[in-house]
């Protein structure tokens, strides 16, 4: 209908999304399963959410896969996570690539197992020409670590204090071309951002849902986008 201004039209306004994929462990515990099975089910949720995002016209999706703090989890769980992450690269991401998804990884690389790091870089090379949706996977990522790294790069580049502004600082982040998210979604009912995209989330809208990540799907994504569409973003103005 001409002049339509309802949620269906507004869904397309949220072009850049970020998701904190939380609740894998609780999902497994409620079913009496090892926590690794929750993480594996979470990779399936990632695939269907990316496919739903494509259908809804999203252009950029950033997901929090493994934080700088996650290394402190039990060693067995960390080993399982590395294995599952490799499985995701081999089994889930290639099909998304065939659908036009470009995958990129943001975060530290110095602590990633070498074989896994090479698979990550290979996936980036294989999908660099895709342009249907940009999937950013935050792996060994922390917002504070990113800001510290950017400050170090500025110093190493010899920037003078009077030269430093927001644009120059942003150009030294892990991925300067990553768009600021219009909307952040966090699953599992937790109400915090957990050191995720501290710079980029400055004016993002936030939606918290009770659904555990392995149960998240297209309907949940649409509901979050409809909640976003009902809001007015002021960016500090009136």
Buried (B, 14 or more C-beta within 10 A) or exposed (E): EEEEEEBEEBBEEBBBBBBBBBBBBBBBEEEEEBBBBBBBBBBBBBBBBBBBBBEBEBBBBBBBBBBBEBEEBEEEBBEBBBBBBBEBBEEBBBEBBEEEBBBBBBBBEEEBEEEBBEBBEEBBEBBEEBEBBBBBBBBBBBBEBBBEBBBEBBEEEEBEEEEEEEEEBBEBBBBEEBBBBBBBBBBBEEEEBEBBBBBBBEEBBBBBBEBBBBBBBBEBBBBBBBBBBEEEEEEEEE
